Amino acid sequence: MTPVGLTHFLVLSAILFALGLLAVITKRNAVTVLMGVELIINAANINFIAFARYLDKDLDGQMFGVFVIVAAAASAAVALAIVLNIYQRMRSVNLDEADSLAG
Amino acid sequence: MENLIVTQAIVIFLLPLAAFVIQIFLGRRLPRQGDWLPTSVMFVGLILAVLILGRVLANYDPAFKITRTFEWMKIGPLVIRFGILIDNLTAAMLFVVTLISALVHLYSIGYMHGDVRYSRYFAYLALFSFSMLGLVLVDNFFAIYIFWELVGVCSYLLIGHWFEKKSASDAAVKAFITTRIGDLGMFAGILIIFATLGTFGFEEVFSSVAAGKLSGGLLTLTGILVFFGAIGKSAQFPLHVWLPDAMEGPTPVSALIHAATMVAAGVYLVGRTYLLYSADALLFIAMIGTITAFIAATIAIAQVDIKKVLAYSTVSQLGYMIAALGVGGYTAGLFHLMTHAYFKALLFLGSGSVIHAMHHAYHQLNDHHSDPQDMRNMGGLRSKLPVTFVTMLAATCAISGVPLFSGFFTKDAILGAALEKAATSHDLAHWLIAIVLFVSAGITAFYMFRLIYMTFFGQPARREILHHATESPSVMTVPLIVLGVFSVIGGYGSWFKDLVVKPELANYAAVALAPEALHETGHEAAHTAHTMAMWLSILIAGTGILLSTAFYYWKKFSADAVAQRYKPIYNFLWKKWYFDDLYAATVLAGTHLFSRISGWFDLKVIDGLVDGAARVTVFGSWLSGEHDNRIIDGLVNLTARIVGWFGGTLREVQTGRVQSYILMALGAVVLLYILQLAFA
């Protein structure tokens, strides 16, 4: 049984990123898409922590992780406000219908 | 004392100007239409002129001269001065001009009574007096040219006083244009003077001429050119044709402007600028004067209009004065100017009185067709117009050279000067001049007595005229009497000869040439010449008068029969030597032809060029428009179309769907990754 190493974390992070991306691209509901975005952000966070633990051995990466959580919370708040506005305008949160910026 | 004279002269000069300004603007509102204003102003001027003349006579000094000049304008290096010059000649001229002008003003009150433009007439008379006085007062060529043109303008305005009449307005234009031809020469002469000597002032010019700065052919040319002004203004051959036509003006105007003063301005000009004339120029002047005297005298024989006779007589007498100056009779010529002013003004005013009476008589008879100026209609008026008759007879004696009348002395002096010049110079031209002048003197006596006999003796064409013709009012006869007195006594005494002496270049040269010696030579010959001239002129004048009496009083010969017998000669004289026809055929026709050619040139060549230029411009504009529309706009449109195509194509990418953008970003990342793997 091999001990848990950096590679495991990176694989986990990649799977998580792929799942998030899949959710962002395929889901019609804006809220579900936002959930996918959270998965992508957290995949990045896992990378920060893993690299901090295995390569630098200091707290810089963890600091970034904390900042990213805060920034993600803020962006989620803004994004939810936008989704609310879209809903008010279109009575729907279906992203396929929100194409008024089409050229 | 000098300052007093200058002040008086300036007052004389400016008063008529003030009268003109008031008269032209307010004349019609003044009582009696303001006729008293210019008249009284001229009498004030006359009194002042008499004072000046008296002072000049009291302080006898042939070299008397006052000048006052100031800088008038300065344009870079060009300085034009303006000033007055008063010498003995000026004093005499001031007297003559103010005297005649004042009397003519007075006479006009009667003659012009009831005229439609009564007040304007007096305004123009005042303006003329101002201009004429300025002309005799100024001290340089530039200023004299100004006043020279001003008197010309006044002459034009007054000849055309009755401009409703076509002949009057035509005569005014003719006078103006004809004199302008002479003025052009004068202007050129003045320009030569200024170009070579750099000054306009008489004194400076004479000094420069004396110093030899202007000499030889150029001096002769300058003199002749300046003399051209006199040819025009003094109606000398070949520009004399305007003066007889100028008789269309009111008769007092003829007396003042076209007999006594303005036409004498040419003589005055030659006298004033006498030192400018070289011997050749003087010979030219003498010849012009002589030709004029002879031609005009012969024409006067055949004329029947009383004013035309007097007009040709004036031309002839002016020719005498000019000829006198030309042969060196400086004093004689200017003295004749003075006495001629008296008796010729008198003759015109007298003829005005006659015309006035005839006009009145015809009016009473309801005859509006007969010409009141035609001498053939007159006759026997001596008992009806006694004052006019006596005064005109005195003037006629004076102009004919009857001894003891004023004209005798002055004409005698002219003939003497001509004879003296001929005797001392021994050349053919001067002998011819003297002979022609003598002959003309005889003709003068003939036609003047013809006028007297036809007007005052015999019977009128319609006898009833005598019942209605009456003597003119005293406002018209008083000037006649005054002038009559001057016509008789004007030539006595030696005061004029003493005062107005011929200027000598030597007086202006730095080194005097001992003038005494110059005077001595030929003194004996001169004396003989003058004595001979006196007897000859009496003889010739007597012959003329006798012939005239035989023809028109005793009727020994019939003038009509003689005219019939020598019809070609008579027609030649009657048609005034065909000068008018000659000018109509040459100058007028030439001008018309030239106008037509110019018109054709304008229409065809100039307009063609302009039209051609326009067409070329239109074509250029079209070309430029095509270039703009097709090439410039094409490039711009092409750019726009390319950009539009790209825009249309690329807008398909902008779906507006967030997820498709993310997909594209993913695709791009994957693509970059593949590229990185392939090339690294």
Interface residues (C-beta under 8 A of the other chain):
Chain A: L21 V24 I25 T26 V33 L95 D96 A98 D99 S100 L101 A102 G103
Chain B: L650 R651 E652 V653 Q654 T655 G656 R657 V658 Q659 I662 L663 L666
